[in-house]
Amino acid sequence: MSGMTPIVEMKKINKFFPGVKALSGVDFRLFEGEVHALMGQNGAGKSTLVKVMTGVYKQDAGEMLLEGRPMRPDTPLAAQKLGINTVYQEVNLCLNLSVAENIFIGKEPKKLGRIDWKLMNQRAAEVLKRLNISVDVTRILSSYSVAVQQMVAIARVLDTSAKVLILDEPTSSLDETEVAQLFKVIRKLRDEGMAILFITHFLDQTYQISDRITILKNGEFIGEYETGKLPKLELIAKMLGKELSEFAYTTNPDERKKAAAEAASDSGTVLSAKALGLQGSIAPFDLSLMEGDVLGLAGLLGSGRTEMARLLFGIDYADQGEIFVKGKRVAISSPKSAMMAGLGFCSEDRKNEGIFAELSIRENIILALQAKKGVFRYLAAKKQLEIADEMIRALGIKTPNSRNEARQLSGGNQQKVLLARWLTTEPIILILDEPTRGIDVGAKLEIMELILNLSRKGLGVIFISSEFEEVLRCSTRIAVLRDKVKIAELAGENMTESGIMRTIAGGK
Amino acid sequence: MKPKISLNSRNLPTLVTLGLFVLMFGVGSISFSGFLAPQNFLNLFIDNSYLLILGVGMTFVIISGGIDLSVGSMLAFSTMLSSSLLEKSHWNPMLVIPVVLLSGVALGLLMGYIIQIFELPPFIITLAGLYLARGLCYVISIDTIGITNQFWQDAAHAQVVLIGGAFISPSVVIALVVVMAGMFVSRSTKFGRTVYAIGGNEQSAILMGLPVARTKILIYVFSGFCSALAGIVFTFYTLSGYALNGANMEMDAIATVVIGGTLLTGGVGSVLGTVFGVMVYGTIQVLIVFQGTLNSWWTRIAIGFLVFLFCLMQRLFESRKGARGRKRVPPASAAAAS
């Protein structure tokens, strides 16, 4: 490999956003006829790197070479003209047009000034044949599966003189046979000499399809490896930025944890799920949560943690399985019904799905309680103020006044407001999706302390975090997920960072 | 080179509309003597030629996912401008027609430009256009302006005789030319296909490198042109200009487009469907005239019922196509829902 000139070479790429160093000194090489996987956790800089390569962003420092010559595409269109094409996770095609049109629109073959439909359909069928797909190209795109739509998106870029094909999470909404079909196409294109950059969260798929792997972490280049020579466990360790030897020492037999586990065993089950699942979102799983229990969900990005939470809270509607709250079967079909059953949920997307930045702190806190009571049983302003002030005191929200707008609070305090919102509804189960993301270390500790306090008072908590240390610190038990499947549940002595990693790396 | 006629979800709505027209015409023919005459059928076109022209413009707008509420007022303004230029300024008709058409193009361009450049909803901007054009009518005159110009008189009374003695008016010829042009543009030009792509998914259309901005502006220019032309045709019919002409006619145009199988959400529809929609609309009117005892306002009730029925039918089509496509909520509707 080292003797060849890479098709794309990126050297010491830096990219800053206000307040964030998204990429710093990242190197990347992509060769002809290879499938290259780009790996990294959330915020590692994968998508920024791709966007620099495809002309969406301009790098602040560093240089890019295309077949040894400098290139600087300033728009995605310019990158396409250079032969660098991207197929996104969400297929960017028009579902209302025919398959053939989706491949050719904008560059339709013409005859006497009018679109030559016959020739277009014929050529579309030929292009798809190259990908081993035979579909009726005159039918509209929405009549085909997402997998076929992906292929059509690939076919569209193949028609131009593509040298590089970037696939951004192409498999996230495909089932197994569809993935196999896509991989067949990828291998065929690779064998024809195409350079393919593959971004995915699925570890197994990375090992199935890729020849080499580049790992990023926090905007930094960790390394470039041959897939066959990089054991899965090492890959996970590098993505998380740990040395393998570190794992052995992170075992933490916390006394409190044991006590909590014992206490949990003789108290009642507050929440249990039986074979709960949703096709394409998460495989059926069993789950049980005791009073005073903190169940951690651990897994890499895209492993199905959030999907699990969304099913339990009724944001997505399970197509199989049952949910029991305190032993009674409940039909959770919406967040409202989940609330009524005694659940609370703090979303990972605090800004968009949690805090209402323009509303006051008091209004933010009171929202869920008011929703639970119904609009016609309005809470008196005085009562609202009392509740809000009590929560501000209890959770230690740092604000001079409950009338201030929520946007003025720091991330950690906003998170506390969200917690307060749900605590006012007196839930018996609280689901926290990444409550510690994007807040400073001190606030993280405070939030975790709050969670532990709540669980001591008997609240059942489901805690999700990408940081395994946090999951370990808070949880009495840990459910481990990988590739949208709950693969194991860890308790007691197995609850160590290396235990989690080995479980994830364990394969099938 | 017509596409093969096959029963798929793309041309099913058009066929349903055609079927409805045949059914209604059949019922009329059985119920009333004299209903099934060639001239009675051709009168559908003669009486609705202006609506046909408006409908073609509106079809493009709606397929692109937009709406144009200004067409009724634009038609009125066009009648006022033509009659005033002809009767008060005594311009040559050969000059009046291009000037009037240009005024429609200009207003359409203005609205399209504002909608595209400032990313404003077409509903509001064309509503503003509706008031603007209606107001301009009164600036020209509050009263009816009768047209005595010889060219206009000739156009109004001329008959294009077909085989068997039945005839059509020059307006019908104009309308049919517009329909043919509309069908060609929508099916066989880059512009036409881009309109469909924008209606399907504007974001995707941009990412596919299509000239979305230019196309969106041109759509409103075309609709403005059609409104102005429909206004001229309308004066061939009434031989006068009046500020209250075409009140609510934008709604008739939208209704016929919807009955013709074009989805209000954009992306799906056809000019031919709109032709059938106009014919259904016309047939309802004729049926009520033949029936004799019903007030002409019953047309509205029937149209309301049909629009309701067709929207319901489209929704059923959509849901039958399965949930997979629905998973992706287009950004626009997601924003509207929040």
HADDOCK unambig.tbl for C-alpha pairs under 7 A between the chains (distance, minus, plus):
assign (segid A and resid 92 and name CA) (segid B and resid 204 and name CA) 4.69 0.50 0.50
assign (segid A and resid 93 and name CA) (segid B and resid 204 and name CA) 5.32 0.50 0.50
assign (segid A and resid 94 and name CA) (segid B and resid 197 and name CA) 5.91 0.50 0.50
assign (segid A and resid 94 and name CA) (segid B and resid 200 and name CA) 5.26 0.50 0.50
assign (segid A and resid 94 and name CA) (segid B and resid 201 and name CA) 5.54 0.50 0.50
assign (segid A and resid 94 and name CA) (segid B and resid 204 and name CA) 6.47 0.50 0.50
assign (segid A and resid 95 and name CA) (segid B and resid 200 and name CA) 6.38 0.50 0.50
assign (segid A and resid 96 and name CA) (segid B and resid 200 and name CA) 5.43 0.50 0.50
assign (segid A and resid 96 and name CA) (segid B and resid 267 and name CA) 5.95 0.50 0.50
assign (segid A and resid 96 and name CA) (segid B and resid 268 and name CA) 6.76 0.50 0.50
assign (segid A and resid 106 and name CA) (segid B and resid 190 and name CA) 6.78 0.50 0.50
assign (segid A and resid 106 and name CA) (segid B and resid 210 and name CA) 5.83 0.50 0.50
assign (segid A and resid 114 and name CA) (segid B and resid 188 and name CA) 5.07 0.50 0.50
assign (segid A and resid 114 and name CA) (segid B and resid 189 and name CA) 5.73 0.50 0.50
assign (segid A and resid 115 and name CA) (segid B and resid 188 and name CA) 4.82 0.50 0.50
assign (segid A and resid 115 and name CA) (segid B and resid 189 and name CA) 5.95 0.50 0.50
assign (segid A and resid 142 and name CA) (segid B and resid 325 and name CA) 6.16 0.50 0.50
